[in-house]
Amino acid sequence: MIERALPKVNAHELAGATLILGCYGGIDTFSDLIIGKRFESAQPLKYQNLNARLMHLRTRTFEAARRIAARQVW
């Protein structure tokens, strides 16, 4: 879904923000994504850092999309 949303976001279409918001919540969505599973046992700090960064970016993306969808910014 993010792949479909990016061209719309780049074109400043409100539908892009709406599609991005649709990637969050529910089961097996962007909210549940975990990266670097191969590092979980051997390099737990790397695993934690990767996912902390992902969480930060995911939160910033959600907040930006929410503000755009609410027409607070663009």
Sequence and secondary structure as in RCSB ss.txt:
>XXXX:A:sequence
MIERALPKVNAHELAGATLILGCYGGIDTFSDLIIGKRFESAQPLKYQNLNARLMHLRTRTFEAARRIAARQVW
>XXXX:A:secstr
 HHHHHHHHHTT HHHHHHHHTTSSSSSSGGG    GGGTTT HHHHHHHHHHHHHHHHHHHHHHHHHHTTS  
